[in-house]
Amino acid sequence: MHDKRTESPEVADMGSCPRSPADPEFRDDEDAATAASPIYGPIARGPFVLGQLGQSLDGRIATPTGHSRTISGAAGIAHLHRLRAMADAVVVGIGTILADDPQMTVRAVPGRHPARVVIDPRGRMPCDARVLADNGAPCFVVQTAAQPRPAGVMVLTLPADPSGGVDPHALVAALAARGFRRLLIEGGGQTVSRFLACGALTRLHVCVTPVLIGSGPTGLCLPPITRMEEALRPRCRTHLLGDDVLFDISFDRPQG
């Protein structure tokens, strides 16, 4: 149910403090601000599996050529980096690596870099992908069979599901066993959709930017339903992030 809309200037404010993140008083203030935030407070209280998408008004996450880097505004980008800073690990599919070559680091706000997890069942990740850069945070590659990997990459091999991919619940459990209990499922649309469809998400953030792309890949694609009674109707709050609107969707427990 769509229940409340708030303006959220703290997204920018939390990234503008001049003190060093190493300062204990800075960390105390950051923790207090996070706990009081209507966006970040609910997810700061314990483990989470949070899916995140940035999309246009017409539901597109990229152009037909795959270009997507300027969809979100500055406040939306700061929000994404805040989520990264709160997560133990950030998970993306190999499609995101091939299309965007992301760093998956925290740069727009103060905070530590999370572990980076790439779902790559068939060994398609380039050896020069930026996610492989040594920034002090580990990089995991999730696969379903032995593949040659670059030095320094930590390999996590899981059984293939019936589609030949990685089962989201199995991945969540495997990462939790390694101490990663706060997970940001950052993309792309197919990966977030798989986690949502099988009920592995506890929360979903969809940040909508007032732009019309007209064609290109869409954010979410779930198995078809025949009647509206079958549609998911989770609790939802909205927040203004500059010109963007964040839909903060909460599942009381993993669905399914």
KEKE-3310 file (N, C-alpha, C; in steps of 0.2 Angstrom, whole numbers, plus 5000, padded with zeros to 4 digits):
npx = (5004:5003:5009:5015:5023:5038:5050:5067:5081:5092:5099:5109:5114:5120:5132:5140:5148:5162:5171:5183:5179:5186:5186:5180:5169:5163:5159:5149:5140:5136:5130:5120:5112:5109:5101:5090:5085:5071:5073:5085:5085:5076:5083:5094:5094:5096:5100:5098:5091:5092:5085:5089:5085:5087:5077:5068:5054:5046:5049:5061:5078:5089:5096:5092:5105:5112:5116:5117:5121:5118:5105:5100:5098:5109:5106:5100:5111:5119:5111:5112:5125:5126:5118:5127:5137:5131:5130:5136:5140:5139:5129:5129:5124:5132:5129:5128:5141:5147:5140:5141:5153:5155:5163:5158:5160:5161:5159:5152:5148:5153:5161:5164:5171:5160:5161:5162:5152:5150:5139:5142:5140:5145:5158:5161:5167:5177:5195:5200:5190:5184:5179:5188:5198:5210:5204:5205:5193:5186:5183:5171:5167:5153:5150:5144:5151:5169:5180:5192:5200:5205:5219:5218:5204:5190:5182:5166:5158:5142:5128:5120:5104:5088:5087:5100:5106:5111:5104:5095:5091:5101:5113:5111:5111:5124:5133:5129:5134:5147:5148:5142:5128:5121:5115:5116:5107:5111:5110:5109:5093:5087:5094:5089:5076:5075:5078:5068:5057:5058:5056:5067:5070:5070:5068:5064:5071:5066:5071:5065:5067:5063:5062:5060:5063:5059:5062:5071:5079:5068:5065:5060:5055:5043:5037:5022:5005:4988:4977:4973:4972:4983:4994:5008:5007:5015:5020:5023:5033:5035:5049:5056:5070:5080:5076:5072:5061:5059:5054:5051:5050:5043:5045:5038:5044:5055:5047:5037)
npy = (4994:5011:5023:5035:5051:5059:5073:5072:5079:5075:5066:5072:5081:5072:5068:5079:5083:5091:5084:5071:5054:5045:5050:5048:5055:5059:5047:5043:5054:5051:5038:5042:5051:5042:5033:5041:5044:5044:5036:5028:5024:5012:5002:5001:4994:4980:4964:4964:4962:4971:4976:4987:5000:5012:5021:5028:5038:5031:5018:5013:5007:5010:5015:5008:5005:5002:5012:5021:5029:5042:5042:5044:5058:5069:5068:5056:5048:5050:5044:5030:5028:5029:5018:5008:5011:5007:4993:4976:4969:4971:4966:4961:4957:4949:4955:4969:4972:4970:4980:4992:4993:4995:5002:5000:5005:5017:5033:5045:5049:5049:5034:5016:5005:4992:4974:4966:4958:4947:4940:4927:4915:4909:4913:4926:4938:4952:4952:4965:4972:4985:4982:4974:4980:4983:4989:4987:4981:4964:4955:4945:4931:4923:4907:4893:4882:4877:4890:4899:4912:4929:4933:4936:4936:4931:4915:4909:4895:4888:4877:4875:4882:4876:4884:4886:4896:4905:4902:4913:4913:4903:4910:4921:4914:4908:4919:4925:4915:4918:4930:4941:4949:4960:4965:4973:4972:4977:4977:4971:4975:4962:4954:4959:4957:4943:4940:4947:4940:4927:4929:4933:4946:4958:4971:4984:4997:5009:5021:5034:5044:5060:5058:5054:5040:5031:5019:5003:4993:4987:4990:4980:4964:4951:4935:4931:4935:4931:4937:4952:4950:4942:4950:4958:4967:4976:4986:5003:5018:5035:5046:5062:5064:5076:5080:5067:5053:5042:5026:5017:5002:4989:4973:4963:4951:4940:4936:4922)
npz = (5000:4996:5006:5011:5008:5008:5009:5007:5011:5018:5011:5003:5013:5022:5015:5016:5026:5033:5041:5045:5040:5048:5060:5077:5082:5070:5065:5075:5073:5060:5062:5070:5062:5052:5059:5062:5050:5038:5027:5028:5041:5043:5037:5043:5055:5055:5047:5029:5012:4999:4985:4971:4959:4946:4936:4922:4919:4910:4914:4910:4911:4904:4888:4871:4867:4878:4886:4902:4912:4916:4920:4934:4945:4954:4968:4968:4964:4975:4985:4980:4983:4997:5000:4996:5005:5017:5015:5017:5006:4989:4975:4959:4942:4928:4916:4920:4923:4910:4902:4909:4916:4931:4946:4958:4971:4985:4983:4982:4995:5012:5018:5019:5007:5000:5000:4984:4973:4959:4949:4938:4929:4918:4915:4909:4913:4909:4910:4913:4920:4929:4942:4947:4952:4965:4980:4993:4997:4996:4981:4974:4963:4957:4952:4942:4938:4936:4932:4923:4932:4936:4945:4963:4964:4972:4972:4971:4971:4966:4965:4949:4945:4939:4927:4923:4929:4944:4960:4969:4983:4987:4985:4994:5006:5005:5006:5018:5026:5025:5032:5027:5028:5025:5011:4995:4981:4967:4953:4936:4929:4926:4936:4948:4946:4946:4960:4966:4961:4966:4979:4987:4992:5005:5004:4992:4982:4971:4961:4953:4939:4931:4916:4899:4890:4880:4873:4875:4888:4902:4919:4929:4927:4929:4932:4922:4927:4929:4934:4944:4957:4960:4960:4967:4982:4991:5006:5004:5003:4998:4993:4991:4981:4977:4961:4958:4962:4975:4977:4991:4995:5005:5011:5023:5026:5017:5002:4997)
capx = (5000:5006:5006:5017:5028:5042:5056:5073:5087:5097:5104:5114:5117:5125:5138:5143:5151:5169:5176:5185:5176:5190:5185:5175:5163:5160:5155:5144:5135:5133:5126:5114:5109:5106:5096:5085:5083:5066:5075:5090:5084:5073:5087:5100:5092:5098:5102:5093:5093:5089:5086:5089:5085:5086:5074:5065:5046:5042:5051:5067:5084:5095:5094:5093:5112:5114:5119:5112:5125:5115:5098:5098:5101:5115:5104:5099:5117:5121:5107:5115:5132:5124:5116:5133:5141:5128:5130:5142:5142:5135:5129:5127:5125:5137:5126:5129:5148:5148:5137:5143:5160:5155:5168:5155:5164:5158:5163:5148:5147:5158:5159:5169:5169:5158:5163:5159:5150:5147:5136:5145:5140:5149:5165:5161:5169:5184:5201:5202:5185:5185:5177:5193:5203:5211:5203:5204:5187:5186:5179:5169:5164:5149:5149:5141:5156:5175:5181:5198:5198:5211:5222:5215:5197:5188:5178:5161:5154:5136:5125:5116:5097:5086:5088:5107:5109:5112:5098:5096:5092:5107:5118:5110:5114:5132:5136:5128:5139:5154:5147:5139:5121:5118:5116:5113:5107:5111:5108:5104:5086:5086:5096:5084:5069:5076:5078:5061:5052:5058:5055:5073:5071:5067:5066:5066:5071:5065:5072:5062:5069:5058:5065:5057:5068:5055:5064:5076:5077:5064:5068:5057:5051:5042:5032:5015:5000:4982:4972:4976:4973:4989:4999:5012:5005:5019:5020:5027:5033:5039:5053:5059:5078:5080:5070:5070:5056:5061:5049:5054:5045:5045:5042:5039:5049:5056:5041:5038)
capy = (5000:5017:5027:5042:5054:5064:5076:5069:5083:5072:5062:5077:5083:5067:5067:5085:5085:5091:5080:5064:5048:5041:5054:5044:5059:5059:5041:5044:5058:5048:5033:5045:5053:5036:5030:5045:5045:5039:5031:5023:5021:5006:4997:5001:4990:4973:4962:4966:4960:4976:4978:4994:5001:5018:5021:5033:5038:5026:5012:5011:5008:5011:5016:5002:5003:5000:5018:5022:5032:5049:5042:5047:5064:5069:5066:5049:5044:5050:5038:5024:5027:5028:5011:5004:5011:5003:4986:4972:4967:4973:4960:4963:4952:4950:4960:4975:4973:4971:4986:4998:4992:4999:5001:4997:5008:5022:5039:5051:5050:5046:5027:5011:5001:4985:4968:4966:4951:4947:4933:4926:4908:4906:4915:4931:4944:4953:4953:4972:4975:4990:4980:4969:4985:4982:4995:4985:4977:4958:4954:4938:4930:4918:4903:4886:4877:4879:4894:4903:4919:4933:4933:4940:4936:4925:4912:4906:4890:4886:4873:4878:4881:4873:4888:4886:4902:4905:4903:4919:4910:4899:4915:4924:4909:4907:4926:4925:4910:4922:4936:4946:4949:4966:4964:4977:4969:4983:4977:4975:4973:4955:4951:4962:4954:4936:4940:4948:4934:4921:4931:4934:4953:4961:4978:4986:5004:5011:5028:5036:5051:5063:5058:5049:5037:5029:5012:5001:4988:4989:4988:4974:4959:4946:4930:4934:4934:4931:4941:4957:4948:4939:4955:4960:4974:4978:4993:5008:5025:5039:5051:5066:5065:5081:5079:5060:5051:5036:5022:5013:4996:4985:4966:4961:4945:4938:4934:4916)
capz = (5000:4995:5012:5013:5004:5012:5006:5010:5010:5022:5007:5002:5019:5025:5012:5015:5032:5032:5046:5042:5042:5053:5067:5080:5083:5064:5064:5079:5070:5055:5064:5073:5056:5048:5062:5062:5043:5036:5022:5030:5048:5043:5035:5048:5061:5055:5040:5023:5005:4996:4978:4969:4952:4944:4930:4919:4920:4907:4916:4906:4915:4899:4881:4867:4866:4885:4890:4908:4918:4918:4922:4940:4946:4959:4974:4967:4964:4982:4988:4979:4986:5004:5001:4996:5011:5022:5014:5018:5000:4983:4971:4952:4937:4923:4911:4922:4922:4903:4900:4913:4919:4937:4951:4964:4977:4988:4982:4983:5002:5016:5020:5017:5001:5002:4996:4977:4971:4952:4947:4932:4929:4912:4914:4904:4915:4907:4915:4915:4923:4935:4948:4949:4955:4972:4984:5000:4998:4992:4975:4973:4957:4958:4946:4943:4936:4937:4926:4924:4935:4937:4952:4968:4964:4977:4969:4975:4966:4968:4960:4944:4946:4932:4921:4922:4933:4952:4964:4974:4990:4989:4985:5000:5011:5005:5008:5025:5029:5025:5036:5023:5029:5023:5004:4991:4974:4963:4946:4933:4930:4926:4942:4953:4945:4949:4967:4968:4959:4970:4986:4991:4994:5010:5003:4985:4981:4964:4960:4946:4937:4927:4910:4895:4886:4875:4872:4879:4893:4907:4926:4932:4923:4933:4928:4920:4931:4925:4938:4948:4964:4960:4960:4973:4984:4997:5008:5000:5005:4993:4996:4985:4981:4972:4956:4958:4967:4977:4980:4996:4995:5011:5012:5030:5026:5010:4999:4994)
cpx = (5004:5004:5009:5023:5032:5048:5062:5080:5093:5102:5110:5118:5122:5131:5142:5147:5159:5174:5178:5181:5179:5189:5179:5168:5159:5156:5149:5138:5132:5129:5119:5109:5105:5100:5089:5081:5076:5067:5079:5089:5081:5078:5094:5100:5094:5099:5096:5096:5089:5090:5085:5089:5084:5083:5070:5057:5043:5046:5057:5073:5090:5092:5095:5101:5115:5117:5114:5115:5121:5107:5096:5101:5106:5112:5102:5106:5120:5118:5110:5121:5131:5122:5122:5137:5138:5128:5136:5144:5137:5135:5126:5128:5130:5135:5128:5137:5150:5145:5139:5150:5160:5161:5165:5158:5159:5162:5159:5147:5152:5156:5164:5166:5166:5162:5159:5158:5147:5145:5138:5145:5144:5155:5166:5165:5176:5189:5202:5196:5186:5184:5183:5199:5204:5210:5202:5198:5188:5181:5178:5166:5160:5148:5146:5146:5163:5177:5188:5197:5205:5213:5219:5208:5195:5182:5173:5157:5148:5133:5121:5109:5095:5087:5096:5111:5110:5106:5099:5096:5098:5113:5117:5113:5121:5135:5135:5133:5146:5153:5144:5131:5117:5119:5112:5113:5106:5109:5111:5097:5084:5088:5091:5078:5069:5075:5071:5056:5052:5058:5061:5074:5067:5065:5068:5066:5071:5066:5070:5064:5064:5061:5061:5062:5065:5056:5070:5074:5073:5067:5066:5053:5050:5037:5025:5010:4993:4976:4976:4976:4980:4995:5002:5009:5009:5018:5025:5027:5037:5043:5056:5067:5080:5074:5068:5065:5058:5055:5052:5049:5048:5042:5044:5044:5050:5050:5042:5038)
cpy = (5006:5022:5033:5044:5059:5067:5074:5073:5079:5068:5066:5079:5078:5066:5074:5087:5085:5087:5074:5059:5044:5044:5050:5048:5059:5053:5041:5048:5055:5042:5036:5048:5048:5033:5034:5046:5041:5034:5026:5020:5014:5000:4996:4997:4983:4971:4963:4963:4965:4977:4985:4995:5009:5018:5027:5033:5033:5019:5009:5012:5009:5012:5009:5000:5002:5006:5020:5026:5039:5048:5046:5054:5064:5066:5058:5045:5044:5045:5032:5022:5026:5021:5007:5005:5008:4995:4983:4970:4970:4968:4963:4957:4953:4955:4967:4977:4974:4977:4992:4999:4996:4998:4998:4999:5014:5028:5046:5053:5047:5039:5022:5008:4994:4980:4968:4959:4951:4940:4932:4919:4905:4909:4921:4937:4946:4954:4960:4975:4979:4987:4976:4974:4983:4989:4993:4981:4970:4958:4947:4937:4923:4914:4897:4881:4881:4884:4897:4910:4922:4932:4938:4940:4930:4922:4908:4901:4887:4881:4877:4877:4878:4877:4889:4892:4900:4906:4908:4917:4907:4905:4919:4920:4909:4914:4927:4921:4913:4928:4942:4946:4955:4967:4969:4974:4975:4983:4971:4973:4966:4952:4953:4958:4947:4936:4942:4943:4928:4923:4932:4941:4954:4968:4980:4994:5005:5018:5030:5044:5054:5064:5053:5046:5034:5022:5010:4996:4991:4987:4981:4970:4953:4941:4932:4931:4934:4936:4946:4955:4944:4944:4956:4967:4975:4985:4997:5015:5029:5044:5055:5066:5070:5081:5072:5059:5044:5032:5017:5008:4991:4979:4965:4956:4943:4934:4927:4910)
cpz = (5000:5001:5014:5009:5008:5008:5010:5009:5013:5017:5005:5008:5022:5022:5012:5021:5031:5036:5042:5044:5047:5060:5070:5081:5076:5063:5069:5076:5064:5057:5067:5067:5053:5052:5062:5055:5041:5031:5024:5037:5047:5041:5039:5054:5061:5048:5035:5017:5001:4989:4976:4962:4951:4937:4928:4921:4916:4908:4913:4911:4910:4892:4877:4867:4873:4889:4896:4913:4920:4919:4928:4941:4952:4966:4974:4967:4971:4986:4987:4982:4994:5005:5001:5002:5017:5021:5016:5011:4995:4978:4964:4947:4932:4918:4913:4921:4914:4900:4903:4915:4926:4941:4957:4971:4979:4987:4983:4990:5006:5017:5017:5011:5003:4998:4989:4975:4964:4951:4939:4931:4924:4911:4909:4906:4912:4912:4917:4917:4929:4941:4951:4953:4963:4976:4991:5001:4994:4986:4974:4966:4959:4952:4948:4941:4936:4930:4928:4927:4936:4944:4957:4968:4968:4973:4973:4970:4969:4963:4955:4946:4939:4926:4919:4926:4940:4955:4969:4981:4992:4989:4992:5006:5011:5007:5015:5029:5030:5029:5033:5023:5027:5015:5000:4984:4970:4956:4942:4934:4930:4933:4948:4952:4947:4956:4969:4967:4963:4978:4990:4994:5000:5009:4995:4985:4973:4964:4953:4945:4931:4920:4906:4890:4880:4873:4875:4885:4899:4914:4928:4927:4927:4929:4927:4925:4926:4928:4943:4955:4965:4961:4967:4975:4991:5000:5005:5003:4999:4996:4990:4986:4975:4967:4955:4963:4969:4980:4984:4998:5000:5010:5019:5031:5019:5008:4996:4999)
residu = (MET:HIS:ASP:LYS:ARG:THR:GLU:SER:PRO:GLU:VAL:ALA:ASP:MET:GLY:SER:CYS:PRO:ARG:SER:PRO:ALA:ASP:PRO:GLU:PHE:ARG:ASP:ASP:GLU:ASP:ALA:ALA:THR:ALA:ALA:SER:PRO:ILE:TYR:GLY:PRO:ILE:ALA:ARG:GLY:PRO:PHE:VAL:LEU:GLY:GLN:LEU:GLY:GLN:SER:LEU:ASP:GLY:ARG:ILE:ALA:THR:PRO:THR:GLY:HIS:SER:ARG:THR:ILE:SER:GLY:ALA:ALA:GLY:ILE:ALA:HIS:LEU:HIS:ARG:LEU:ARG:ALA:MET:ALA:ASP:ALA:VAL:VAL:VAL:GLY:ILE:GLY:THR:ILE:LEU:ALA:ASP:ASP:PRO:GLN:MET:THR:VAL:ARG:ALA:VAL:PRO:GLY:ARG:HIS:PRO:ALA:ARG:VAL:VAL:ILE:ASP:PRO:ARG:GLY:ARG:MET:PRO:CYS:ASP:ALA:ARG:VAL:LEU:ALA:ASP:ASN:GLY:ALA:PRO:CYS:PHE:VAL:VAL:GLN:THR:ALA:ALA:GLN:PRO:ARG:PRO:ALA:GLY:VAL:MET:VAL:LEU:THR:LEU:PRO:ALA:ASP:PRO:SER:GLY:GLY:VAL:ASP:PRO:HIS:ALA:LEU:VAL:ALA:ALA:LEU:ALA:ALA:ARG:GLY:PHE:ARG:ARG:LEU:LEU:ILE:GLU:GLY:GLY:GLY:GLN:THR:VAL:SER:ARG:PHE:LEU:ALA:CYS:GLY:ALA:LEU:THR:ARG:LEU:HIS:VAL:CYS:VAL:THR:PRO:VAL:LEU:ILE:GLY:SER:GLY:PRO:THR:GLY:LEU:CYS:LEU:PRO:PRO:ILE:THR:ARG:MET:GLU:GLU:ALA:LEU:ARG:PRO:ARG:CYS:ARG:THR:HIS:LEU:LEU:GLY:ASP:ASP:VAL:LEU:PHE:ASP:ILE:SER:PHE:ASP:ARG:PRO:GLN:GLY)
# end
